[in-house]
Amino acid sequence: MKTGDINTSNNIAWDNSGNNNWARPATLNTYLNGTYYNGLNATAKSQIVAKDWSIGDVTYGNNDLADQINDENGTKWNGKVALVTMSEYLRSNNNKSSCGTFSLYNSNYSSCRNTNWMYINDSWWTLSPDADSAGNDVFAVGYGDFGSGIGGAGRMNDAVRPVVYLSSEVTLSGSGTQSDPYQIK
């Protein structure tokens, strides 16, 4: 999986109608798998493969990461470009004892953001809809004073960090550090 950023000045709605169903398709799904994907060069497109993405509802404040992953995996969508799920974001933190579940992450946000390699000082969309929102809220990371929160899918103030799966034929060089970043070959 590879993540990237879109320079959007934080103004893309997850779905213009406020619906949190990615497979419907949501406005952001249409944009990422249409305009965004079609704007990539031929080499980049040849390196991206379609995969099944987990788009199941997540319960706010879930204290059981395995249960959250099962909920996310309960609904699938097949495509080339999507977003990270809430569980993927939580699993990118190297402080599992204090930051490994939704509740822990929000309770310890000030320290958890410093131990998560995906953290940026901005609010950005995830792929995870809120189970308790009657079909209109989606989780965002870096939301206000909390590590994550829910917001209406129609709001226009969250950034987008697209995610793709790379072909197994793609190789990487570099060590993944700032001075020697991974390079796709």
C-alpha positions as a Markdown table, in Angstrom:
| # | Residue | x | y | z |
|---|---|---|---|---|
| 1 | Met | 0.0 | 0.0 | 0.0 |
| 2 | Lys | 1.3 | 3.5 | -0.8 |
| 3 | Thr | -0.1 | 6.8 | 0.5 |
| 4 | Gly | 0.1 | 10.2 | -1.0 |
| 5 | Asp | -1.3 | 13.6 | -0.6 |
| 6 | Ile | -3.5 | 15.7 | -2.9 |
| 7 | Asn | -2.9 | 19.5 | -2.6 |
| 8 | Thr | -6.5 | 20.4 | -2.1 |
| 9 | Ser | -6.3 | 23.2 | 0.4 |
| 10 | Asn | -8.5 | 21.0 | 2.5 |
| 11 | Asn | -11.6 | 21.5 | 0.5 |
| 12 | Ile | -12.8 | 18.1 | -0.8 |
| 13 | Ala | -16.0 | 16.6 | 0.6 |
| 14 | Trp | -16.1 | 12.8 | 1.1 |
| 15 | Asp | -19.5 | 12.9 | -0.6 |
| 16 | Asn | -21.3 | 16.0 | -1.8 |
| 17 | Ser | -24.7 | 14.5 | -0.8 |
| 18 | Gly | -23.5 | 13.8 | 2.7 |
| 19 | Asn | -23.8 | 10.0 | 2.3 |
| 20 | Asn | -21.1 | 7.8 | 3.9 |
| 21 | Asn | -21.4 | 4.8 | 1.4 |
| 22 | Trp | -18.1 | 4.7 | -0.5 |
| 23 | Ala | -19.4 | 2.1 | -3.0 |
| 24 | Arg | -22.4 | 4.1 | -3.9 |
| 25 | Pro | -20.0 | 5.7 | -5.2 |
| 26 | Ala | -19.1 | 8.6 | -3.0 |
| 27 | Thr | -18.0 | 11.8 | -4.7 |
| 28 | Leu | -14.4 | 11.3 | -3.4 |
| 29 | Asn | -14.4 | 7.7 | -4.7 |
| 30 | Thr | -15.4 | 9.0 | -8.2 |
| 31 | Tyr | -12.8 | 11.7 | -8.1 |
| 32 | Leu | -9.9 | 9.4 | -7.0 |
| 33 | Asn | -10.7 | 6.6 | -9.4 |
| 34 | Gly | -11.5 | 9.0 | -12.3 |
| 35 | Thr | -9.9 | 12.4 | -12.4 |
| 36 | Tyr | -7.0 | 11.7 | -10.0 |
| 37 | Tyr | -6.2 | 8.2 | -11.4 |
| 38 | Asn | -6.5 | 9.4 | -15.0 |
| 39 | Gly | -4.1 | 12.2 | -14.3 |
| 40 | Leu | -1.3 | 9.8 | -13.5 |
| 41 | Asn | 1.2 | 9.0 | -16.1 |
| 42 | Ala | 1.2 | 5.6 | -17.9 |
| 43 | Thr | 4.1 | 4.2 | -15.8 |
| 44 | Ala | 2.3 | 5.0 | -12.5 |
| 45 | Lys | -1.0 | 3.5 | -13.7 |
| 46 | Ser | 0.8 | 0.3 | -14.7 |
| 47 | Gln | 2.1 | -0.1 | -11.2 |
| 48 | Ile | -1.3 | 0.2 | -9.5 |
| 49 | Val | -3.5 | -2.8 | -9.1 |
| 50 | Ala | -7.2 | -3.0 | -8.3 |
| 51 | Lys | -7.9 | -4.6 | -4.9 |
| 52 | Asp | -10.8 | -5.3 | -2.5 |
| 53 | Trp | -10.9 | -2.4 | 0.1 |
| 54 | Ser | -12.5 | -2.8 | 3.5 |
| 55 | Ile | -15.3 | -0.2 | 3.8 |
| 56 | Gly | -17.3 | -1.5 | 6.7 |
| 57 | Asp | -18.7 | 0.8 | 9.4 |
| 58 | Val | -16.6 | 1.6 | 12.5 |
| 59 | Thr | -18.0 | 2.2 | 16.0 |
| 60 | Tyr | -16.8 | 5.4 | 17.6 |
| 61 | Gly | -14.7 | 4.8 | 20.7 |
| 62 | Asn | -14.2 | 1.1 | 19.9 |
| 63 | Asn | -11.8 | -0.5 | 22.5 |
| 64 | Asp | -11.2 | -3.7 | 20.6 |
| 65 | Leu | -9.0 | -3.3 | 17.5 |
| 66 | Ala | -9.6 | -6.8 | 16.3 |
| 67 | Asp | -13.4 | -6.2 | 16.4 |
| 68 | Gln | -12.9 | -2.9 | 14.5 |
| 69 | Ile | -10.9 | -4.7 | 11.8 |
| 70 | Asn | -13.7 | -7.3 | 11.5 |
| 71 | Asp | -16.3 | -4.6 | 11.2 |
| 72 | Glu | -14.3 | -2.9 | 8.5 |
| 73 | Asn | -13.7 | -6.2 | 6.6 |
| 74 | Gly | -17.4 | -6.9 | 6.7 |
| 75 | Thr | -18.0 | -4.8 | 3.6 |
| 76 | Lys | -15.7 | -4.7 | 0.5 |
| 77 | Trp | -15.4 | -2.5 | -2.5 |
| 78 | Asn | -13.0 | -3.2 | -5.5 |
| 79 | Gly | -11.1 | -0.4 | -7.0 |
| 80 | Lys | -7.7 | 1.2 | -7.6 |
| 81 | Val | -7.6 | 4.2 | -5.3 |
| 82 | Ala | -9.0 | 4.7 | -1.9 |
| 83 | Leu | -8.1 | 6.0 | 1.6 |
| 84 | Val | -6.7 | 4.3 | 4.8 |
| 85 | Thr | -9.1 | 2.8 | 7.2 |
| 86 | Met | -9.2 | 3.9 | 10.9 |
| 87 | Ser | -7.7 | 0.5 | 11.9 |
| 88 | Glu | -4.8 | 1.0 | 9.4 |
| 89 | Tyr | -4.1 | 4.4 | 10.9 |
| 90 | Leu | -4.2 | 3.0 | 14.5 |
| 91 | Arg | -1.8 | 0.1 | 13.5 |
| 92 | Ser | 0.7 | 2.6 | 12.1 |
| 93 | Asn | 1.4 | 3.7 | 15.6 |
| 94 | Asn | 4.5 | 2.2 | 17.3 |
| 95 | Asn | 3.1 | 2.7 | 20.8 |
| 96 | Lys | 0.4 | 0.0 | 20.8 |
| 97 | Ser | 0.0 | -0.1 | 24.6 |
| 98 | Ser | -1.1 | 3.6 | 24.8 |
| 99 | Cys | -2.4 | 4.1 | 21.2 |
| 100 | Gly | -3.5 | 0.7 | 19.8 |
| 101 | Thr | -7.3 | 1.2 | 20.0 |
| 102 | Phe | -9.7 | 3.9 | 19.1 |
| 103 | Ser | -10.4 | 4.9 | 22.7 |
| 104 | Leu | -6.7 | 4.8 | 23.7 |
| 105 | Tyr | -5.7 | 6.9 | 20.7 |
| 106 | Asn | -8.2 | 9.6 | 21.5 |
| 107 | Ser | -7.4 | 9.6 | 25.2 |
| 108 | Asn | -3.7 | 9.9 | 24.6 |
| 109 | Tyr | -3.7 | 11.9 | 21.4 |
| 110 | Ser | -1.0 | 14.4 | 22.4 |
| 111 | Ser | 1.5 | 11.6 | 22.7 |
| 112 | Cys | 0.0 | 9.2 | 20.1 |
| 113 | Arg | 0.4 | 11.7 | 17.3 |
| 114 | Asn | 4.1 | 11.8 | 17.9 |
| 115 | Thr | 4.5 | 8.0 | 17.6 |
| 116 | Asn | 2.4 | 7.5 | 14.5 |
| 117 | Trp | 4.4 | 7.6 | 11.2 |
| 118 | Met | 1.2 | 8.7 | 9.3 |
| 119 | Tyr | 0.5 | 11.7 | 11.5 |
| 120 | Ile | 0.5 | 15.1 | 9.8 |
| 121 | Asn | -0.7 | 18.3 | 11.4 |
| 122 | Asp | -3.9 | 18.4 | 9.4 |
| 123 | Ser | -7.3 | 16.8 | 9.4 |
| 124 | Trp | -7.8 | 14.2 | 6.6 |
| 125 | Trp | -10.4 | 11.7 | 5.6 |
| 126 | Thr | -10.3 | 8.0 | 6.2 |
| 127 | Leu | -12.3 | 5.3 | 4.3 |
| 128 | Ser | -14.2 | 4.3 | 7.5 |
| 129 | Pro | -17.9 | 5.3 | 7.8 |
| 130 | Asp | -19.3 | 5.8 | 11.3 |
| 131 | Ala | -21.6 | 3.0 | 12.4 |
| 132 | Asp | -23.7 | 5.2 | 14.6 |
| 133 | Ser | -24.4 | 8.1 | 12.2 |
| 134 | Ala | -27.4 | 7.0 | 10.1 |
| 135 | Gly | -25.3 | 7.0 | 7.0 |
| 136 | Asn | -23.9 | 10.4 | 6.9 |
| 137 | Asp | -20.6 | 10.6 | 9.0 |
| 138 | Val | -17.1 | 9.5 | 8.2 |
| 139 | Phe | -14.0 | 9.3 | 10.4 |
| 140 | Ala | -11.3 | 11.9 | 9.9 |
| 141 | Val | -7.8 | 11.8 | 11.5 |
| 142 | Gly | -6.3 | 14.8 | 13.3 |
| 143 | Tyr | -9.8 | 16.1 | 14.0 |
| 144 | Gly | -9.6 | 19.1 | 16.4 |
| 145 | Asp | -8.1 | 18.3 | 19.8 |
| 146 | Phe | -8.7 | 14.6 | 19.3 |
| 147 | Gly | -6.7 | 12.1 | 17.3 |
| 148 | Ser | -9.7 | 11.2 | 15.3 |
| 149 | Gly | -13.3 | 12.1 | 15.1 |
| 150 | Ile | -16.4 | 11.9 | 12.9 |
| 151 | Gly | -17.7 | 14.5 | 10.5 |
| 152 | Gly | -20.4 | 14.8 | 8.0 |
| 153 | Ala | -19.4 | 13.3 | 4.7 |
| 154 | Gly | -20.5 | 16.5 | 2.9 |
| 155 | Arg | -18.2 | 18.9 | 4.8 |
| 156 | Met | -15.4 | 20.5 | 2.8 |
| 157 | Asn | -12.6 | 20.9 | 5.3 |
| 158 | Asp | -10.6 | 17.6 | 5.3 |
| 159 | Ala | -7.6 | 16.8 | 3.2 |
| 160 | Val | -7.2 | 13.7 | 1.1 |
| 161 | Arg | -4.4 | 11.2 | 1.3 |
| 162 | Pro | -4.9 | 8.7 | -1.5 |
| 163 | Val | -3.8 | 5.1 | -1.1 |
| 164 | Val | -3.0 | 2.5 | -3.8 |
| 165 | Tyr | -1.8 | -1.1 | -3.9 |
| 166 | Leu | 1.3 | -1.6 | -6.0 |
| 167 | Ser | 1.8 | -4.5 | -8.4 |
| 168 | Ser | 3.9 | -7.3 | -7.0 |
| 169 | Glu | 6.3 | -6.6 | -9.9 |
| 170 | Val | 7.2 | -3.2 | -8.4 |
| 171 | Thr | 10.5 | -3.1 | -6.4 |
| 172 | Leu | 11.6 | -0.5 | -3.9 |
| 173 | Ser | 15.1 | 0.9 | -3.2 |
| 174 | Gly | 16.1 | 3.0 | -0.3 |
| 175 | Ser | 15.8 | 2.5 | 3.4 |
| 176 | Gly | 12.6 | 4.5 | 4.0 |
| 177 | Thr | 14.2 | 7.3 | 6.0 |
| 178 | Gln | 14.0 | 11.0 | 5.2 |
| 179 | Ser | 17.6 | 11.1 | 3.9 |
| 180 | Asp | 17.1 | 7.8 | 1.9 |
| 181 | Pro | 13.4 | 7.6 | 1.0 |
| 182 | Tyr | 11.9 | 4.6 | -0.7 |
| 183 | Gln | 12.0 | 4.8 | -4.5 |
| 184 | Ile | 9.6 | 2.8 | -6.7 |
| 185 | Lys | 11.2 | 1.0 | -9.6 |
